[in-house]
């Protein structure tokens, strides 16, 4: 098992370049996919997600935060 810790300045190919390294290192495991919200939302402020047959709405609030509703 490789237990070498990655340095914060080392870029990962699967993470957008503008995401700060400290945010990446502090919040996700190495195998977690990362998506820029602009890729998901485009020009909309709401998208739909289906998880195990249930529909959810993911919204960007006026304050710029995300909220998930069933």
N, CA, C and O of each residue as an XYZ file, in Angstrom:
280
protein
N       0.843     -1.174      0.000
C       0.000      0.000      0.000
C       0.888      1.236      0.000
O       1.865      1.308      0.745
N       0.544      2.206     -0.837
C       1.314      3.439     -0.921
C       0.747      4.449      0.068
O      -0.406      4.860     -0.056
N       1.547      4.846      1.042
C       1.082      5.801      2.040
C       1.768      7.149      1.892
O       1.722      7.970      2.809
N       2.406      7.390      0.746
C       3.081      8.659      0.513
C       2.056      9.774      0.433
O       1.098      9.690     -0.336
N       2.253     10.822      1.226
C       1.329     11.955      1.213
C       1.689     12.882      0.052
O       2.853     13.231     -0.142
N       0.675     13.272     -0.711
C       0.878     14.172     -1.848
C       1.068     15.592     -1.337
O       0.359     16.030     -0.431
N       2.008     16.299     -1.906
C       2.240     17.687     -1.550
C       1.140     18.565     -2.139
O       0.671     18.285     -3.242
N       0.706     19.632     -1.433
C      -0.386     20.477     -1.911
C      -0.162     21.105     -3.274
O      -1.129     21.402     -3.975
N       1.095     21.316     -3.670
C       1.338     21.955     -4.963
C       1.345     20.966     -6.128
O       1.493     21.380     -7.278
N       1.191     19.688     -5.861
C       1.136     18.699     -6.924
C      -0.280     18.653     -7.477
O      -1.236     18.401     -6.742
N      -0.409     18.900     -8.780
C      -1.736     18.925     -9.412
C      -2.216     17.514     -9.711
O      -1.417     16.631    -10.025
N      -3.535     17.303     -9.611
C      -4.155     16.060    -10.037
C      -4.838     16.329    -11.350
O      -5.513     17.346    -11.508
N      -4.671     15.434    -12.289
C      -5.212     15.619    -13.627
C      -6.728     15.660    -13.657
O      -7.299     16.258    -14.570
N      -7.403     15.046    -12.693
C      -8.865     14.973    -12.705
C      -9.548     16.128    -11.985
O     -10.774     16.131    -11.871
N      -8.793     17.111    -11.494
C      -9.362     18.239    -10.765
C      -9.074     19.522    -11.548
O      -7.941     19.748    -11.973
N     -10.101     20.368    -11.740
C      -9.882     21.619    -12.472
C      -8.759     22.444    -11.865
O      -8.594     22.471    -10.645
N      -7.994     23.112    -12.704
C      -6.814     23.845    -12.268
C      -7.130     24.971    -11.289
O      -6.293     25.302    -10.449
N      -8.319     25.568    -11.378
C      -8.638     26.711    -10.527
C      -9.088     26.322     -9.114
O      -9.306     27.201     -8.281
N      -9.231     25.032     -8.831
C      -9.624     24.601     -7.486
C      -8.380     24.656     -6.601
O      -7.375     24.018     -6.910
N      -8.438     25.421     -5.490
C      -7.258     25.553     -4.630
C      -6.815     24.204     -4.068
O      -7.639     23.393     -3.647
N      -5.514     23.979     -4.068
C      -4.959     22.709     -3.597
C      -5.352     22.422     -2.159
O      -5.621     21.271     -1.816
N      -5.394     23.452     -1.303
C      -5.745     23.211      0.105
C      -7.183     22.716      0.240
O      -7.483     21.934      1.142
N      -8.062     23.157     -0.635
C      -9.451     22.699     -0.587
C      -9.545     21.237     -1.008
O     -10.327     20.469     -0.447
N      -8.758     20.867     -1.982
C      -8.761     19.490     -2.473
C      -8.214     18.556     -1.408
O      -8.830     17.539     -1.092
N      -7.091     18.890     -0.870
C      -6.428     18.031      0.101
C      -7.255     17.867      1.374
O      -7.254     16.794      1.978
N      -7.948     18.902      1.781
C      -8.667     18.871      3.048
C     -10.022     18.186      2.957
O     -10.555     17.742      3.974
N     -10.598     18.091      1.745
C     -11.992     17.689      1.701
C     -12.309     16.395      0.966
O     -13.421     15.887      1.105
N     -11.384     15.839      0.192
C     -11.741     14.651     -0.586
C     -10.682     13.565     -0.520
O      -9.502     13.826     -0.283
N     -11.129     12.361     -0.733
C     -10.216     11.230     -0.839
C      -9.654     11.213     -2.261
O     -10.281     11.755     -3.171
N      -8.500     10.611     -2.468
C      -7.865     10.619     -3.791
C      -8.741     10.062     -4.916
O      -8.579     10.475     -6.065
N      -9.652      9.149     -4.629
C     -10.462      8.524     -5.673
C     -11.802      9.223     -5.897
O     -12.587      8.768     -6.728
N     -12.087     10.310     -5.185
C     -13.366     11.000     -5.311
C     -13.400     11.848     -6.579
O     -12.534     12.704     -6.760
N     -14.387     11.629     -7.471
C     -14.497     12.480     -8.660
C     -14.866     13.906     -8.249
O     -15.638     14.105     -7.311
N     -14.320     14.887     -8.947
C     -14.596     16.291     -8.666
C     -15.153     16.942     -9.924
O     -14.592     16.794    -11.010
N     -16.266     17.667     -9.772
C     -16.885     18.374    -10.877
C     -17.006     19.838    -10.518
O     -17.397     20.173     -9.400
N     -16.678     20.704    -11.440
C     -16.907     22.124    -11.261
C     -18.410     22.359    -11.391
O     -19.025     21.838    -12.321
N     -19.009     23.117    -10.498
C     -20.456     23.342    -10.556
C     -20.875     23.988    -11.870
O     -22.000     23.778    -12.322
N     -20.002     24.764    -12.487
C     -20.331     25.380    -13.780
C     -20.495     24.322    -14.860
O     -21.277     24.504    -15.793
N     -19.762     23.213    -14.742
C     -19.928     22.101    -15.684
C     -21.307     21.481    -15.526
O     -21.924     21.095    -16.519
N     -21.793     21.381    -14.317
C     -23.084     20.759    -14.059
C     -24.249     21.698    -14.354
O     -25.227     21.290    -14.982
N     -24.156     22.941    -13.912
C     -25.274     23.871    -14.008
C     -25.321     24.661    -15.312
O     -26.402     25.044    -15.761
N     -24.170     24.909    -15.925
C     -24.159     25.765    -17.115
C     -24.686     27.136    -16.745
O     -24.166     27.775    -15.831
N     -25.725     27.601    -17.454
C     -26.303     28.913    -17.155
C     -27.533     28.819    -16.247
O     -28.141     29.837    -15.917
N     -27.893     27.615    -15.849
C     -29.061     27.407    -14.996
C     -28.673     27.527    -13.527
O     -27.495     27.444    -13.180
N     -29.666     27.720    -12.673
C     -29.395     27.713    -11.234
C     -30.000     26.484    -10.558
O     -30.026     26.393     -9.331
N     -30.490     25.531    -11.373
C     -31.088     24.314    -10.838
C     -30.872     23.161    -11.812
O     -30.994     23.324    -13.026
N     -30.550     21.991    -11.256
C     -30.435     20.779    -12.069
C     -31.185     19.650    -11.377
O     -31.441     19.708    -10.175
N     -31.530     18.635    -12.138
C     -32.183     17.459    -11.583
C     -31.208     16.300    -11.516
O     -30.370     16.124    -12.400
N     -31.326     15.515    -10.466
C     -30.516     14.310    -10.288
C     -31.445     13.151     -9.984
O     -32.427     13.313     -9.261
N     -31.144     11.986    -10.528
C     -31.898     10.784    -10.191
C     -30.947      9.857     -9.472
O     -29.885      9.508     -9.987
N     -31.342      9.459     -8.264
C     -30.541      8.544     -7.454
C     -31.446      7.394     -7.027
O     -32.430      7.593     -6.314
N     -31.102      6.199     -7.468
C     -31.868      4.991     -7.160
C     -33.364      5.183     -7.429
O     -34.214      4.785     -6.632
N     -33.657      5.806     -8.578
C     -35.038      5.985     -9.008
C     -35.775      7.166     -8.403
O     -36.938      7.395     -8.738
N     -35.137      7.919     -7.526
C     -35.765      9.085     -6.902
C     -35.171     10.356     -7.496
O     -33.956     10.476     -7.658
N     -36.057     11.308     -7.818
C     -35.645     12.582     -8.412
C     -35.309     13.598     -7.319
O     -36.057     13.756     -6.354
N     -34.185     14.277     -7.482
C     -33.753     15.332     -6.565
C     -33.456     16.586     -7.368
O     -33.070     16.509     -8.534
N     -33.636     17.747     -6.737
C     -33.257     19.025     -7.341
C     -32.058     19.582     -6.580
O     -32.064     19.654     -5.351
N     -31.035     19.970     -7.327
C     -29.873     20.631     -6.747
C     -29.916     22.071     -7.232
O     -29.895     22.337     -8.434
N     -29.978     23.007     -6.269
C     -30.153     24.413     -6.604
C     -29.000     25.256     -6.078
O     -28.396     24.941     -5.053
N     -28.708     26.336     -6.803
C     -27.786     27.362     -6.319
C     -28.657     28.467     -5.724
O     -29.510     29.021     -6.418
N     -28.453     28.788     -4.464
C     -29.256     29.819     -3.801
C     -28.779     31.214     -4.212
O     -27.750     31.369     -4.869
N     -29.549     32.216     -3.809
C     -29.150     33.605     -4.083
C     -27.837     33.959     -3.401
O     -27.122     34.855     -3.848
N     -27.525     33.265     -2.333
C     -26.266     33.490     -1.613
C     -25.107     32.698     -2.210
O     -23.976     32.785     -1.730
N     -25.394     31.919     -3.266
C     -24.349     31.143     -3.930
C     -24.069     29.801     -3.296
O     -23.055     29.176     -3.607
N     -24.939     29.339     -2.415
C     -24.751     28.036     -1.771
C     -25.575     26.989     -2.501
O     -26.461     27.327     -3.286
N     -25.287     25.727     -2.246
C     -26.024     24.644     -2.865
C     -27.017     24.055     -1.883
O     -26.739     23.934     -0.689
N     -28.200     23.684     -2.413
C     -29.216     23.042     -1.590
C     -29.802     21.883     -2.409
O     -30.090     22.032     -3.596
N     -29.971     20.744     -1.762
C     -30.516     19.552     -2.400
C     -31.888     19.270     -1.810
O     -32.035     19.152     -0.593
N     -32.902     19.160     -2.681
C     -34.262     18.864     -2.256
C     -34.746     17.591     -2.924
O     -34.422     17.320     -4.080
N     -35.529     16.809     -2.181
C     -36.141     15.591     -2.705
C     -37.442     15.943     -3.372
O     -38.131     15.062     -3.887
